[in-house]
Amino acid sequence: MPGINLTREEAQERAALLDVQSYEVQLDWSDAPDPEAKTYPSETTVRFRARTPGASTFIDLIAPNVREITLNGQAVDPAEAFKDSRIALANLQAENELRVVADCAYMNTGEGLHRMIDPVDGEAYLYTQFEVPDSRRVFAVFEQPDLKATFAFTVAAPESWEVFSNSPTPAPEARGEGVAAWAFEATPRVSSYITALVAGKYHVARAEHTTGRGQKIPMAVAVRTSLAEYLRAEEIFEVTGQGFDFFTEKFRRDYPFAKYDQLFVPEFNAGAMENAGCVTFREEMIFRSKVTDAAYEQRAEVILHEMAHMWFGDLVTMQWWNDLWLNESFATFTAFYAMVAATRFRDGWTTFANGEKTWGYRQDQLPSTHPIVAEIRDLDDVMVNFDGITYAKGASVLKQLVAWVGDDHFFEGVRTYFDRHAWGNTTLADLLGALEETSGRDLKEWSKLWLETAGPNTLRPVYEVDADGAFTAFAVEQEGFSEQYPTLRPHRLAIGLYNLVDGALVRTGRVELDVTGARTEVAELIGQARPALVLLNDDDLTYARIRLDEHSMATLVAHIGDFAEPLPRTLCWGAAWDMLRNAELAARDYVKLVLGGVGRESDIGVAQLLQRQSLSAVELFADPAWRPTGQAELADASWQHLQAAEPGSDFQLAWTRAFAGTARTEEQLDYVAALLDGSQELTGLTVDTEMRWTLLLSLVVSGRADLPEIEAELERDKTATGERYALQARAARPTAEAKAEAWASVVEGDSLANHTVASVISGFQSTPAEKREELLKPYVAKYFETVEGVWNSRTHEIATQIATGLYPTFVIEQGTLDATAQFLDGAQPVPALRRLIVEAADTVTRCLKAQEKDRSAA
């Protein structure tokens, strides 16, 4: 039985048979404001050709009820035809018209049509999320990316609402009793997963941008009415305009759709979604309180990422989901490229190295590592493949490819690709073929080595010096990832030579070369004086783990804060973190390195990452016997940096949050409590809504605050966000009763919305290290008793949150791994669930090895 799955072979057979022309979809959401309304009418008329008359196929639909099915004027019995999320279609004609009337479900999982009732004003807010296979939750559809068609939506809804779709919003037509209908014009030929509808009493700001090519693009930004006071639309429009100028010039092609709406919607699962002309974002990117500039930079990158998809993904679309990586990697790489070239965030490549590549290296070292071009056999495969390889490693490899073929040749090839395949579907070979033409490079071997193999390489400098300190030999040695993944790849990289000049660690020499095989000699460095520090992969051109020689490592420990530029420092931070995770660097030594240099860190995003990583080093990777010492060192350092931070600065804000997260002693917690109740003020610091929850959560986790304080804070912040914080805080209380209540609400109940589930899980796991044995260990057995049932009974999003979020990651002992192995061997879970559990168990394995390394450093 297929259930809700679809195999690649089934999709190929259907694509070979069908040519889909158009959909007309009518949806009635007039009763959506009533939380008791569980379903809504959905009527779909689809016209399509069959290349083999008389053949049979199926159309996809996930719905509680199907009322009518009419194929080519003949009624079809829903009881016979509708099974396993499919409607069987028999005896097709050359030209076909199918009409399906169904009752589809309002969802609270962020899949299909999501509905949220705002506790502030009682208004209902709706939006669709269709990637990967969820347009079938709203209308009957041939749910695969290569069956493109036009889509004409008509929506009935309360007349006071704003309604958005891929086409420009038409004037509503009154239907009486406070209801109106919006009949949208048909879209161009697009894939179903990038169609979209958003509806509710949204607050809307509008503008128009004229590109350098003279194209006028109508734009809108929308948020829930209760968030309107926090919307700074001009900031979003500014980045959007900069992005349109960059992409239309770089691609030499106008924006392909009629308008561009950016809608910040509640309880969104991902960062954003590239619906054609109707992009949806998680509303947390509308900031209720002060945030650091890193948050604005991240928002800019997401805006540019989704915009890049308008061409690469929406105009030209992958044929099947095995090229998902290319879709996401291209958008990620070009977003950072555009951010550096066209916006104020000129240090974007530092952020890329700091965030994206760290994610990629971590994912690529898991037992589930896979080639960038992954084997996507069915929808279950792709649903767990939105990972650090698909996004971050893929984007890093594209960055390497651009270094390999050259910027101009790369974008010339991209333009050729768009010209050939506009409104069509492609494979990786189509893009590589265009790049081979424009660059003159043969990319077949490059593709084989980079895209069809798994695991990162490790690069090390190996050299000899004479009595005067000059290099007499220098080579770059390359290692494969493991016996299973031994591939050695070609790397275009730079070697940076850094010396102390007037107290700053600056680059005094640079060599760029191709590194191939196990050992590459670097003749250009022979005779040069050994610098204070040798940095492989300077400028971050390639994707590889780097290691420092002993002399350079000593310089790093003493002077990591003295780098004159942020990118080389970030590369060194990344190398140190990778060494910690691989038990090559003791946790206490990593913490010493961070605390010795983080005060000199100029990039706020890097500083915040180091704060999180140093806390993980202590809480997860350190010898438990040393952990109290490490906790005290972190708390003391956070306090010192907080007191030294410039009033009102991003660093003051970041160090306040870090201090709240590390406070342990009564004196430290007294200060946190005083900041919260206002008896202690810090010049320049505004204790706003988000900061209040941060401080309160610190007190709750430590046992200094309980339900009365949580309820009082919720009374101050009676919003959807406040409700989620309150649930998180309740689950974070360090008592057996609180953990039992949280567990039951997520695992045994199924009424919580997606973001609420995430908040409760976060609170459940927020347990002091010294209480994990008492509070979390009892749930190891419960997890393995329930996880398979959860996987089989919940939607993919909720099941994934529970399977990954409630895995006993913080019960760091061999017993957890033994219980995992016993479950995997006995239950034989489906591949997607097995993968998630194996990945989670890898963290425990790494923690145990790292703790042993840290013990040996005592």
SEVEX-215844 format. One record per residue (C-alpha): x, y, z; residue in three letters. Coordinates in steps of 0.001 Angstrom, whole numbers, padded with zeros to 6 digits, always signed. Layout:
BEGIN
XYZALA/...
end
This chain:
BEGIN
+000000+000000+000000MET/+001511+003393-000951PRO/+000005+005331+001960GLY/+001068+008916+001277ILE/+004354+007982-000391ASN/+005272+008311-004083LEU/+008221+006561-005703THR/+010471+008015-008373ARG/+009482+005203-010740GLU/+005790+006019-010305GLU/+006505+009679-011009ALA/+008499+008821-014124GLN/+005712+006598-015434GLU/+003115+009297-014822ARG/+005249+011996-016465ALA/+005738+009777-019511ALA/+001979+009371-019833LEU/+000604+012841-019030LEU/+000838+016392-020270ASP/-001007+018587-017779VAL/-002434+021879-019063GLN/-004359+023647-016324SER/-005956+023608-012901TYR/-008945+025610-011741GLU/-009217+025430-007959VAL/-012108+026831-005904GLN/-011728+026992-002127LEU/-014257+028154+000443ASP/-012709+029471+003641TRP/-015673+031552+004748SER/-015932+029598+008013ASP/-012181+029645+008768ALA/-012558+032122+011681PRO/-014540+029468+013559ASP/-011984+027256+015349PRO/-014596+024489+015438GLU/-014574+024305+011623ALA/-012236+021433+010785LYS/-012655+021169+007008THR/-013448+023370+004000TYR/-014792+022674+000501PRO/-012218+022237-002260SER/-013188+021882-005923GLU/-010548+021121-008565THR/-010936+020985-012317THR/-007805+019768-014093VAL/-007318+019396-017837ARG/-004623+017089-019149PHE/-003613+014971-022125ARG/-002750+011289-022093ALA/-000191+010081-024588ARG/-001668+006565-024488THR/-005481+006655-024664PRO/-007050+003895-022626GLY/-004260+003940-020038ALA/-004748+004389-016290SER/-003033+006605-013733THR/-003833+008421-010487PHE/-004061+011933-009080ILE/-002996+012809-005535ASP/-005231+014067-002733LEU/-005034+013942+001060ILE/-008498+014789+002369ALA/-010900+013567+005063PRO/-013663+013187+002494ASN/-014196+013134-001259VAL/-017718+014052-002346ARG/-017624+013874-006134GLU/-015298+012674-008891ILE/-016152+013290-012534THR/-013818+012166-015320LEU/-014671+013240-018835ASN/-018302+013757-017903GLY/-018665+010364-016216GLN/-019216+010062-012478ALA/-016660+007982-010594VAL/-017519+006424-007224ASP/-015235+007985-004566PRO/-015587+004903-002369ALA/-013988+002830-005124GLU/-011496+005300-006605ALA/-010149+007188-003557PHE/-007655+005158-001533LYS/-004237+005821+000044ASP/-004154+009535-000835SER/-004801+008705-004502ARG/-007733+008864-006876ILE/-007530+006130-009502ALA/-008197+007339-013052LEU/-009030+004638-015608ALA/-009592+004557-019365ASN/-008066+007961-020088LEU/-008789+009756-023336GLN/-006359+011784-025411ALA/-007895+014936-023907GLU/-009209+014731-020343ASN/-011112+016861-017863GLU/-011273+015785-014227LEU/-013404+017410-011534ARG/-012909+016550-007857VAL/-014970+017954-004995VAL/-013573+017222-001541ALA/-013537+018373+002057ASP/-009948+019264+002927CYS/-008578+019841+006404ALA/-007447+022966+008163TYR/-004016+022034+009574MET/-002008+023195+012590ASN/+001240+021438+011615THR/+002585+023923+009051GLY/+001748+021522+006209GLU/-000913+022011+003563GLY/-003246+024821+004688LEU/-002138+026019+008126HIS/-004602+027948+010293ARG/-003660+029932+013361MET/-006059+031857+015608ILE/-004286+034918+017023ASP/-004879+035099+020798PRO/-004481+038879+020700VAL/-007482+039663+018480ASP/-009097+036305+017778GLY/-008449+036654+014046GLU/-007714+033628+011864ALA/-004595+033597+009697TYR/-004141+031068+006915LEU/-001267+030190+004625TYR/-000236+027254+002484THR/+003032+025346+002622GLN/+003343+022814-000174PHE/+006993+021710-000465GLU/+007574+018772-000800VAL/+004239+016992-001359PRO/+001498+018988+000369ASP/-000446+020849-002302SER/-002441+017586-002362ARG/-003732+018518+001107ARG/-005586+021478-000457VAL/-006632+020324-003941PHE/-006391+017297-006217ALA/-003083+017462-008081VAL/-000467+015464-009936PHE/+002051+016056-007157GLU/+005493+016002-008783GLN/+007694+018875-009997PRO/+007914+017899-013667ASP/+004155+017996-014327LEU/+003915+021759-014629LYS/+000642+023512-015438ALA/-001173+026804-015011THR/-003124+027339-011778PHE/-006177+029581-011409ALA/-007362+029913-007807PHE/-010702+031282-006595THR/-011015+031799-002851VAL/-014120+032628-000825ALA/-013289+034218+002531ALA/-014417+036954+004935PRO/-014609+040199+002981GLU/-012426+042030+005537SER/-009475+039768+004739TRP/-006433+040255+002571GLU/-005883+037363+000162VAL/-002637+036665-001729PHE/-001595+034115-004311SER/+000984+033738-007066ASN/-000904+036098-009365SER/-001772+039718-008471PRO/-004686+039998-006053THR/-007898+040848-007932PRO/-010730+043010-006671ALA/-012988+040856-004491PRO/-016555+040119-005523GLU/-019125+040334-002727ALA/-021105+037175-002066ARG/-023203+038422+000823GLY/-023206+037781+004565GLU/-019734+039273+004938GLY/-018131+036907+002421VAL/-016269+037812-000782ALA/-014547+035842-003526ALA/-011138+036515-005073TRP/-010725+035040-008573ALA/-007000+035051-009388PHE/-005754+034976-012955GLU/-003969+031813-014019ALA/-000269+031539-013256THR/+002391+030768-015845PRO/+003297+027071-016111ARG/+004775+026192-012734VAL/+005146+023208-010434SER/+002412+022664-007872SER/+004779+022887-004895TYR/+005466+026597-005532ILE/+001831+027635-005738THR/+000543+029442-002683ALA/-002372+031104-000939LEU/-002246+033362+002112VAL/-005346+034859+003722ALA/-006393+036730+006838GLY/-006604+040188+008316LYS/-002987+040903+007463TYR/-001406+044331+007762HIS/+000083+045175+004355VAL/+002738+047641+003186ALA/+003202+048193-000549ARG/+005916+049625-002770ALA/+007262+049400-006309GLU/+010815+048843-007466HIS/+012233+049701-010864THR/+015250+047633-011816THR/+018237+048809-013798GLY/+016680+047068-016803ARG/+013591+049270-016417GLY/+011212+046578-015142GLN/+008655+047843-012613LYS/+007933+045259-009894ILE/+004972+045782-007525PRO/+005933+044623-004018MET/+004087+043952-000777ALA/+005088+042976+002741VAL/+002501+041651+005193ALA/+002294+040560+008835VAL/-000461+039703+011274ARG/-002274+042831+012473THR/-001054+042301+016036SER/+002552+042533+014778LEU/+002024+045625+012623ALA/+003772+047941+015094GLU/+006987+045938+014692TYR/+007072+045935+010895LEU/+009814+048081+009399ARG/+008811+047525+005808ALA/+011332+049989+004421GLU/+014200+047787+005658GLU/+012762+044761+003862ILE/+012001+046722+000693PHE/+015568+048060+000665GLU/+017163+044600+000650VAL/+014541+043375-001805THR/+015314+046180-004256GLY/+019042+045564-003932GLN/+018433+041899-004656GLY/+016340+042588-007747PHE/+019002+044950-009094ASP/+021710+042371-008541PHE/+019929+039302-009920PHE/+018335+040922-012958THR/+021735+042354-013932GLU/+023688+039169-013170LYS/+021193+036894-014916PHE/+020447+039483-017640ARG/+016828+038473-017392ARG/+013822+040245-015921ASP/+012035+038952-012862TYR/+009683+036312-014331PRO/+006457+036970-012384PHE/+003901+039786-012217ALA/+004512+040973-008647LYS/+006515+040098-005530TYR/+004811+039607-002144ASP/+006765+038748+001007GLN/+004432+037472+003705LEU/+005596+036869+007265PHE/+003309+034155+008585VAL/+002818+032490+011967PRO/+004033+029058+013028GLU/+006071+028491+009879PHE/+008238+025370+009899ASN/+011107+026489+007674ALA/+012915+029799+007300GLY/+010963+030694+004177ALA/+009431+029213+001022MET/+010004+030329-002557GLU/+006387+030300-003770ASN/+006363+032052-007132ALA/+005766+035750-006504GLY/+004268+034944-003091CYS/+007127+034167-000708VAL/+006296+033113+002843THR/+008673+033711+005769PHE/+008596+032735+009425ARG/+007285+035751+011286GLU/+010063+035562+013863GLU/+011989+037629+011298MET/+009754+040541+012310ILE/+011558+041473+015489PHE/+009422+042310+018535ARG/+012464+043248+020563SER/+016023+044365+020008LYS/+018210+041855+018192VAL/+021824+041953+017097THR/+022849+042878+013579ASP/+023460+039190+012911ALA/+019687+038685+012886ALA/+019256+041405+010254TYR/+022024+039844+008193GLU/+020372+036442+008433GLN/+017055+037940+007319ARG/+018746+039605+004354ALA/+020291+036290+003326GLU/+016922+034533+003505VAL/+015266+037291+001450ILE/+017947+036948-001219LEU/+017867+033137-001078HIS/+014146+033031-001842GLU/+014529+035673-004538MET/+017217+033633-006310ALA/+014712+030776-006459HIS/+012398+032880-008629MET/+014754+032077-011488TRP/+016537+028947-010255PHE/+013731+026708-009011GLY/+010572+028490-010120ASP/+011329+029574-013702LEU/+013560+026529-014256VAL/+012673+023611-011995THR/+014279+020310-011102MET/+012785+017267-012808GLN/+012838+015140-009642TRP/+013855+015651-006037TRP/+017376+014203-006432ASN/+018308+017701-007662ASP/+016843+019367-004569LEU/+020447+020022-003510TRP/+021089+022051-006664LEU/+017939+024081-006148ASN/+018861+024965-002544GLU/+022622+025182-002978SER/+022361+027602-005881PHE/+019995+029828-003909ALA/+022261+029750-000855THR/+025462+030491-002765PHE/+023998+033293-004885THR/+022261+034799-001852ALA/+025583+035236-000068PHE/+027190+036431-003295TYR/+024453+039061-003699ALA/+024553+040029-000030MET/+028277+040793-000206VAL/+028046+042560-003558ALA/+024826+044531-003180ALA/+023916+045129+000478THR/+025524+046582+003577ARG/+026432+043089+004814PHE/+029842+043011+003160ARG/+031266+040383+005554ASP/+028772+037802+004338GLY/+031416+035235+003447TRP/+032496+035265+007091THR/+028931+034402+008017THR/+028916+031709+005340PHE/+032047+030109+006791ALA/+030765+030579+010315ASN/+027268+029197+009864GLY/+026621+027383+006603GLU/+029892+025515+006345LYS/+029926+024568+010022THR/+026504+023020+009431TRP/+027765+021260+006312GLY/+030856+019810+008003TYR/+028752+018541+010886ARG/+026174+016879+008625GLN/+028839+015416+006375ASP/+030482+013576+009261GLN/+027332+011816+010433LEU/+026855+008099+009811PRO/+024062+009106+007414SER/+026340+011200+005220THR/+025469+010940+001573HIS/+026652+012353-001745PRO/+025426+015820-002625ILE/+023527+014207-005482VAL/+021550+011958-003183ALA/+019620+008883-004169GLU/+016001+010002-003817ILE/+013910+006893-004304ARG/+010658+008319-003000ASP/+009062+011138-001030LEU/+010165+009617+002279ASP/+013780+010032+001159ASP/+013448+013668+000196VAL/+011580+014644+003353MET/+014651+013923+005504VAL/+017063+015385+002969ASN/+016594+019076+003765PHE/+019923+018907+005533ASP/+023361+020459+005804GLY/+024614+018570+002755ILE/+021737+019682+000531THR/+022117+023322+001553TYR/+025502+024093+003069ALA/+027882+021546+001560LYS/+026221+021966-001807GLY/+026617+025742-001650ALA/+030238+025350-000554SER/+030934+023078-003489VAL/+029309+025569-005848LEU/+031649+028180-004366LYS/+034526+025818-005182GLN/+033118+025365-008692LEU/+033029+029135-009208VAL/+036675+029323-008133ALA/+037396+026461-010542TRP/+035708+027913-013643VAL/+035807+031624-012769GLY/+033013+034044-011838ASP/+032336+035335-015344ASP/+032202+031882-016909HIS/+029930+030628-014142PHE/+027295+033329-014540PHE/+027534+033188-018322GLU/+026725+029497-018062GLY/+023812+030207-015749VAL/+022382+032681-018257ARG/+022666+030084-021001THR/+020887+027588-018757TYR/+017987+029994-018133PHE/+017677+030839-021819ASP/+017413+027183-022809ARG/+015115+025907-020109HIS/+012790+028757-019069ALA/+009470+027352-017730TRP/+010798+023820-018088GLY/+012343+021085-015960ASN/+016007+020097-015908THR/+018623+017832-014411THR/+022120+018561-013111LEU/+023555+017581-016499ALA/+021782+020521-018125ASP/+023529+023035-015866LEU/+026929+021356-016063LEU/+026653+021206-019831GLY/+026065+024957-020017ALA/+028994+025618-017669LEU/+031300+023386-019717GLU/+030434+025399-022814GLU/+031135+028777-021244THR/+034213+027792-019215SER/+035905+025287-021506GLY/+036362+023014-018471ARG/+035445+019335-018531ASP/+033267+019029-015423LEU/+032450+015325-015642LYS/+035335+014232-013405GLU/+034787+017204-011112TRP/+031130+016240-010770SER/+031977+012621-010055LYS/+034452+013487-007304LEU/+032521+016333-005672TRP/+028872+015481-006193LEU/+028744+011708-006245GLU/+030916+010934-003205THR/+030381+011594+000487ALA/+032355+012864+003457GLY/+034743+015801+003821PRO/+038462+015740+003095ASN/+041015+016888+005667THR/+043915+019128+004601LEU/+047126+019543+006608ARG/+050269+021618+006034PRO/+053460+019565+006264VAL/+056789+021365+006057TYR/+060436+021536+007092GLU/+062460+024626+007969VAL/+066191+025304+008142ASP/+068167+026886+010974ALA/+067069+030339+009827ASP/+063412+029395+009896GLY/+062937+029281+006117ALA/+060898+026568+004420PHE/+063014+023859+002844THR/+059979+021720+002010ALA/+056234+022409+002023PHE/+053318+020221+001018ALA/+049593+019984+001544VAL/+048511+016508+002562GLU/+044953+015391+001888GLN/+043087+012619+003671GLU/+039848+010879+002771GLY/+037028+010932+005290PHE/+037026+007252+006206SER/+037621+003774+004863GLU/+034074+003821+003549GLN/+034515+007258+001939TYR/+038184+007510+000897PRO/+037761+009922-002047THR/+040475+012523-002584LEU/+039232+015555-004503ARG/+040713+018435-006482PRO/+040735+021646-004421HIS/+041319+025160-005635ARG/+042571+026864-002511LEU/+044762+029569-001069ALA/+047468+029268+001586ILE/+047718+032334+003789GLY/+050900+033306+005654LEU/+050136+035373+008753TYR/+052508+037363+010947ASN/+052200+039734+013864LEU/+052564+043315+012642VAL/+052097+046093+015187ASP/+050190+043706+017428GLY/+047832+042483+014697ALA/+047905+039114+012962LEU/+047913+040066+009281VAL/+048400+038222+006032ARG/+051874+038871+004688THR/+051825+036278+001903GLY/+049400+034196-000127ARG/+049698+031348-002612VAL/+046755+030067-004647GLU/+046983+026627-006244LEU/+045249+023395-007175ASP/+045598+020647-004586VAL/+045119+017103-005871THR/+045841+013640-004553GLY/+047309+012672-001203ALA/+050206+015145-001337ARG/+050713+018374-003264THR/+054097+020057-003165GLU/+054067+023847-002891VAL/+057286+024953-004535ALA/+056384+028649-004318GLU/+056948+028595-000548LEU/+060429+027093-000581ILE/+062894+029638+000771GLY/+060254+031850+002346GLN/+060401+032485+006080ALA/+058013+030438+008159ARG/+055282+032818+009346PRO/+053658+032894+012734ALA/+050680+031017+011318LEU/+050013+029007+008165VAL/+046347+028935+007165LEU/+045147+026463+004568LEU/+042008+027358+002633ASN/+042532+031043+003246ASP/+039625+033032+001769ASP/+037540+029856+002199ASP/+037547+028837-001456LEU/+037126+025103-001009THR/+035157+022716+001167TYR/+037459+020736+003461ALA/+038338+020356+007104ARG/+041598+022121+007837ILE/+044189+021478+010493ARG/+047010+023676+011747LEU/+050596+022644+012325ASP/+051960+022721+015876GLU/+053727+026074+015442HIS/+050619+027715+013984SER/+048417+026226+016685MET/+050588+027797+019367ALA/+050216+031158+017629THR/+046486+030647+017412LEU/+046102+029950+021126VAL/+048045+033089+022002ALA/+046723+035424+019308HIS/+043411+034278+017851ILE/+041892+037567+018904GLY/+044568+039512+017040ASP/+043532+038687+013464PHE/+043066+041921+011567ALA/+040301+040411+009398GLU/+037262+038380+010515PRO/+037296+035625+007860LEU/+040663+033986+008700PRO/+039802+034125+012385ARG/+036475+032452+011622THR/+038206+029683+009674LEU/+040415+029013+012681CYS/+037434+028992+015038TRP/+035778+026480+012735GLY/+038837+024235+012676ALA/+039015+024260+016468ALA/+035330+023377+016809TRP/+035695+020498+014372ASP/+038698+019233+016316MET/+036661+019338+019526LEU/+033788+017393+017957ARG/+036245+014785+016707ASN/+037955+014391+020089ALA/+041202+015900+018774GLU/+041002+018901+021112LEU/+040019+018709+024772ALA/+036891+020622+025753ALA/+038772+022559+028446ARG/+041358+023618+025863ASP/+038634+024695+023452TYR/+036991+026765+026185VAL/+040361+028315+027012LYS/+040847+029204+023343LEU/+037400+030792+023092VAL/+037649+032745+026303LEU/+041081+033966+025289GLY/+039881+035373+021972GLY/+036156+035988+021945VAL/+036561+039397+023551GLY/+038440+040564+020453ARG/+035882+039128+018047GLU/+034517+041901+015840SER/+031775+039923+014090ASP/+028707+039687+016306ILE/+027426+036576+014523GLY/+030696+034770+015160VAL/+030719+035912+018783ALA/+027214+034562+019336GLN/+028130+031232+017748LEU/+031169+030977+020004LEU/+028979+031640+023021GLN/+026733+028730+022047ARG/+029581+026417+021128GLN/+031547+027049+024307SER/+028425+026263+026332LEU/+028022+023013+024382SER/+031691+022240+024993ALA/+031096+022412+028728VAL/+027640+020838+028861GLU/+028227+018011+026372LEU/+031882+017428+025540PHE/+033648+018108+028837ALA/+034573+015537+031456ASP/+031638+015665+033919PRO/+034152+016031+036747ALA/+035501+019241+035158TRP/+032083+020531+034081ARG/+031441+022670+037206PRO/+034793+024383+036648THR/+033951+025015+033022GLY/+030525+026346+033913GLN/+032070+028741+036386ALA/+034624+029916+033818GLU/+031904+030596+031249LEU/+029714+032447+033711ALA/+032617+034564+034991ASP/+033759+035393+031469ALA/+030218+036291+030388SER/+029905+038592+033387TRP/+033194+040299+032611GLN/+032342+040807+028945HIS/+028888+042055+029881LEU/+030342+044674+032183GLN/+032912+045728+029576ALA/+030504+045893+026614ALA/+029638+049261+025153GLU/+026221+050353+026453PRO/+023483+049766+023926GLY/+025711+047679+021647SER/+024993+044322+020056ASP/+027723+042845+022208PHE/+026033+044055+025388GLN/+022818+042377+024265LEU/+024589+039143+023311ALA/+026590+038967+026536TRP/+023482+039605+028640THR/+021825+036614+027014ARG/+025003+034549+027403ALA/+025278+035455+031073PHE/+021662+034479+031697ALA/+022347+031135+030032GLY/+025449+030410+032138THR/+024476+031856+035531ALA/+024760+029180+038203ARG/+025666+030665+041580THR/+023156+032342+043858GLU/+024901+035674+043339GLU/+024741+035334+039565GLN/+021084+034302+039644LEU/+020328+037202+041981ASP/+021649+039543+039287TYR/+019497+037855+036630VAL/+016448+038218+038887ALA/+017284+041854+039559ALA/+017500+042626+035839LEU/+014103+041007+035412LEU/+012326+042823+038234ASP/+013983+046143+037428GLY/+015836+046553+040725SER/+019076+046375+038746GLN/+019585+048436+035617GLU/+022370+048237+033076LEU/+023106+051384+031117THR/+022111+050908+027486GLY/+020218+047645+028042LEU/+016484+047600+027459THR/+014863+044689+029234VAL/+012201+044228+026562ASP/+009774+041391+025940THR/+012229+038870+024544GLU/+014863+039698+027122MET/+012351+039220+029927ARG/+011613+035686+028735TRP/+015341+034962+028426THR/+015933+036041+032015LEU/+012885+034212+033317LEU/+013838+030978+031562LEU/+017244+031158+033252SER/+015552+031434+036620LEU/+013076+028651+035835VAL/+015751+026167+034722VAL/+017747+026879+037874SER/+014704+026383+040092GLY/+014529+030046+041156ARG/+011149+030671+039468ALA/+008054+028543+039028ASP/+004471+028645+037798LEU/+003432+031920+039477PRO/+006261+033822+037788GLU/+005561+032135+034442ILE/+001858+032992+034567GLU/+002638+036579+035550ALA/+004956+036967+032579GLU/+002371+035473+030235LEU/-000111+038031+031523GLU/+002324+040737+030386ARG/+002796+039100+026967ASP/-000593+037643+025998LYS/+000466+036851+022452THR/+001079+033685+020474ALA/+004800+034070+021102THR/+004184+034639+024807GLY/+002097+031485+024986GLU/+004896+029457+023419ARG/+007481+030912+025810TYR/+005208+030057+028724ALA/+004861+026460+027543LEU/+008615+026228+027141GLN/+009140+027607+030642ALA/+006619+025228+032189ARG/+008389+022282+030555ALA/+011787+023612+031679ALA/+010978+023439+035396ARG/+013477+021019+036976PRO/+010871+018681+038475THR/+009696+015200+037584ALA/+006117+016469+037434GLU/+006964+019149+034880ALA/+008796+016692+032652LYS/+005943+014180+032825ALA/+003415+016866+031918GLU/+005518+018058+028985ALA/+006113+014536+027690TRP/+002423+013658+027846ALA/+001355+016844+026039SER/+003637+016095+023090VAL/+003719+012316+022849VAL/+000325+011257+024158GLU/-001717+014224+022970GLY/-001953+015348+019365ASP/-003633+018750+019578SER/-000577+020988+019897LEU/+000430+023094+016893ALA/+003835+022679+015289ASN/+005575+025604+017002HIS/+004002+024698+020316THR/+005400+021181+020066VAL/+008856+022629+019388ALA/+008604+024947+022414SER/+007575+022168+024783VAL/+010365+019895+023536ILE/+012910+022684+023997SER/+011751+023196+027575GLY/+011749+019474+028309PHE/+015385+019145+027252GLN/+016449+022332+029105SER/+017595+020448+032150THR/+020690+021286+034225PRO/+023464+018756+033676ALA/+023467+017779+037317GLU/+019776+016781+037121LYS/+019778+014865+033843ARG/+020230+011508+035580GLU/+017208+012148+037780GLU/+014884+013892+035329LEU/+015728+012694+031818LEU/+017051+009170+032189LYS/+013580+007700+032882PRO/+012559+008806+029387TYR/+015186+006770+027528VAL/+013043+003648+027628ALA/+009845+005658+027054LYS/+011300+007182+023914TYR/+012003+003834+022304PHE/+008633+002478+023412GLU/+006728+005275+021684THR/+008765+006697+018807VAL/+007652+004228+016148GLU/+003989+004741+016998GLY/+004473+008501+016829VAL/+006163+008187+013443TRP/+003309+006142+012033ASN/+000484+008272+013415SER/+001606+011914+013032ARG/+002307+014102+010042THR/+005901+014181+008868HIS/+006663+017540+010496GLU/+005373+016660+013960ILE/+006812+013137+013835ALA/+010225+014518+012903THR/+010154+017081+015698GLN/+009369+014397+018253ILE/+011777+011777+016885ALA/+014717+014193+016840THR/+013794+016531+019691GLY/+012976+013927+022315LEU/+015824+011546+021538TYR/+017788+011218+024833PRO/+020742+013251+023571THR/+021504+014604+027021PHE/+021670+011203+028713VAL/+025292+010827+027691ILE/+026174+007268+028563GLU/+026723+003933+026877GLN/+023304+002757+027997GLY/+021665+005251+025655THR/+023611+003847+022716LEU/+022810+000290+023755ASP/+019091+001111+023923ALA/+019343+002730+020492THR/+021011-000307+018951ALA/+018472-002626+020533GLN/+015588-000591+019101PHE/+017083-000365+015615LEU/+017812-004075+015505ASP/+014469-005124+016936GLY/+011965-002678+015489ALA/+013592-002323+012050GLN/+012063+001155+011586PRO/+011477+002636+008140VAL/+014594+004195+006578PRO/+013613+007806+007285ALA/+013069+007209+011009LEU/+016182+005025+011228ARG/+018246+007820+009715ARG/+017012+010415+012213LEU/+017724+008148+015174ILE/+021168+007155+013902VAL/+022037+010832+013467GLU/+020862+011649+016991ALA/+022860+008764+018454ALA/+025995+010072+016751ASP/+025942+013079+019074THR/+026028+010804+022131VAL/+028887+008814+020623THR/+030875+011977+019959ARG/+030181+013297+023446CYS/+031494+010128+025068LEU/+034690+010232+022993LYS/+035179+013931+023655ALA/+034664+013464+027380GLN/+037348+010788+027392GLU/+039681+013153+025527LYS/+038965+015869+028065ASP/+039669+013508+030960ARG/+043046+012694+029455SER/+043886+016421+029388ALA/+043318+016833+033108ALA/
end
